[in-house]
Amino acid sequence: MQGPFSVAVFATETAHGFWDLARDHFGGGVQSWKFSTTRRVVETVVTGQCSIGIVPEPDLQDTESWWQFLVVQPNTANRGRPVRVISKLPFLRRAAQHGGTEAYVIARADPEDSGQDRSLLAIDLAADLSTDTLHKAVADLGFSGILRAKWHDTTAPKRWVHLVDVAGFIARDDDRVAHAGDIFGDNLNEVVVIGGFADPVILDEISASLRTLGYPR
């Protein structure tokens, strides 16, 4: 409402669900652009061509890890406003929608604490840890998390970056992140908080709660 607003969306002939998510959430009146690669989506947000980007939720089978660009961009980029994950779509959903198309929203901004959040840590290590070993180390660090994706930098053999989804809002200056070296030792290159998002609202749960209070359906 206060200035130009546009959306960059990853969308191809076989992956059109992200376009539908963007239109449902932001409305048909918002200027939106389709890009066939996630890298181009990230680039348009980094350069300021678009206000936000819509990219797929990462998984361990990813062949194109868009989130790696959020790790490697310098913190001084964009006048100190690096691109971060700020929310997840769909935000309002039915329980039956679990397992459907999901996406992350990225922007040159930091996510805000809603009280019920999850955060994304990119843990850059000099070794490839097993999932169980990584989960234990993350727990020792003080987080409850799960490995979502992994990226190996082939130009730097001793660089394995693990994307971990953890419970709670994690600020960039969180003390636990600052003491990650105590847990990972010499294996640690760095830990980067690449964003976070509020937990989606499950409409069925809201309806059930209202019925217990005596409200009609």
N, C-alpha and C positions, 0 to 999 in steps of 0.2 A: 504493500500500500504506500510505502514511503519512497519507492524508487523502482528501477527496472528489476524484474525478477524473471529468470528463465531456468529451465530444467534440461539437463543433459541425461538422456536415458539410453542404457544399453538395450538394443532391440535388433533382432534379426528375424528372418523368415521362420526360424524354428524356435525362437525365444522371444515371443511377443507379450508374454505375461507381465514383464516389467513395465512395458508401456501402459498396460491396463492399470497396474498398481499406481503408477504416477498420475494418470488421469483421474482415477477414483479419489486419490488423496488430495491432490492439488487443484483439481478442477479443469474443465476443458478450456477455460479462458486464459490459462497460463501458457506463455510461449514455451514450447517444448521441442527438443531436437533429438532425433534418433542417431545413434552411433553403433556401428557394427562390432566395435571392440571396446572392452572395458578400459583399455589404456587411453583411448581417445576421450572417454567420459571423464577420467581423472584429469587429463591434460586440460580440458576445457574449464574445469573448476579451478585448477591450479593457476591458470592464466587469467581467470576472471571473466572468461567469455560467457560462462553460465554461472548462476548463483549456486546451484546445487546439482548433484549427480545421483543417479539411481543405478546401483550395481548389484550383481547377484550376491547372495550369502555364500561365503567361501566354504569349500569342503575339501577333504583330503584327496579327491580325484581331480582337483583343479589343474588344468594345463596352462592357464593364464592367470597368474596370481596378481590381480589388480592391487591388492592391499600392500604388495611389496613397495609400491611407489609412495605410499604414505609413510613407510619406514625410512626410505632412503632420502626423502626430500629434506633439505636443511631446515632447522628450526627457525632460521632467519628469513625463510622464504615468505613472500607476500607480506613484508613488513611485520614479521613475527606472527603471522596468522597461517600456519600450515594447515593443509586439508586434513580433516578428521571425520570419522563416522559420528553422526549426531543423532540418528534415529533408525528405526527398523519398520518396514512395511510388510503386511498391513498392520496398522496400529490397533484398529478395531477389527475383531475377527470372531467367527463362530468356532466352537470347539471342533466341529467337523472339518474346519479348514486346515487343521494341523497337518503338516506334510505337503501343503500346496506351495505355490510360488511365493518366495520370500525375498526381500531385498533390503539393502542398506542404503541410507541416505548420507551422502558425504557433502561437506561444505567447508569453507575457510572460516571455521568457528570451532569453539570447544563445546562439547555436550554439557548440558546442565543437569544437576542433581534433582531428580523428581521424587526421590524417596524409595522408589522401587526400580532399580536399574541393573544393567549388566554392562561390563566394560570389556574392552578388547586390548590385550597385551601382546605385543610382538616381542618374543624373547629370542634374541640373537645369540646363538651359541657357536662355539668352535667345534662342536661334535653333534652328531645326530643321536639324540636320546630316544629310548623306547617310550611308547605312550605311557606305560605304567610308571617308569622312572620320572618322566616329566610331570605327571600328575602328582606324584609324591613330593617332588621338589616344589611345585606350586603350592601344595598344601602346607609344606614346611615354611613357605614364605608368608603364609597367613591368608591365602585365598582358596576359595572353593571354585575350581575351574575345570574346563574340558578342552582338549585340543580340537581345534576346528580345521586347521589347515597347516601346511608346511611348505617352505620354499628353500631350495638349495641354490645358492649363488655359485654357478659353475665357473665363474671367473675368480672366485675366491674359495678354494676347496674347504677351508676351515670356517665356513659360514653357513649355518643352518638356522633359519628363522622359523620359529614355531608360533602360530597364532592361537592364543588361548582366550577363550570366552570365560570370564569370571563373574561371580555374583557380586553385586554392589557397585556403587559409583567410585571410580578410582581417579583421583586428580593426578595431573602430571608430576606434581611434587610430593606424591604420597611417600611416606617414610619407608614403607615396605618395599617399594620399587627401588628406593635409594640404597637399600641394604641387600639387594639381590645377590651381590657378589659373595655375601656370607653363605649363601645356599649353593650357588652354582660354581663358586670357586674360579679357577683359571679358565673354565669353559665359557664363562660369560663374556660376551662382547658388549652387549648393552640390552636394556629393556626399554621399549618405547610404548607409551599408552597412545594407541592410535584412534581412540574414541570410545563411545559407549552409546547406550540407548535405553529408554524407559521400557519396562516390560510391557508387552502388548496387553490390551484390555480384552478379556474374553467376555463377550456379550452374554453368553449363556449363564456365566457365573453372576453377572449383575442381575439378570432376570430372576435367578434363583434367590438371590439375597433380597430382592424387592418383594418376592412372594412371601418370604418368611416374615417380612414386616407388614404384610397384609395388603400390599399394593396389587392391583390387578395386572394381568399379563399385558 
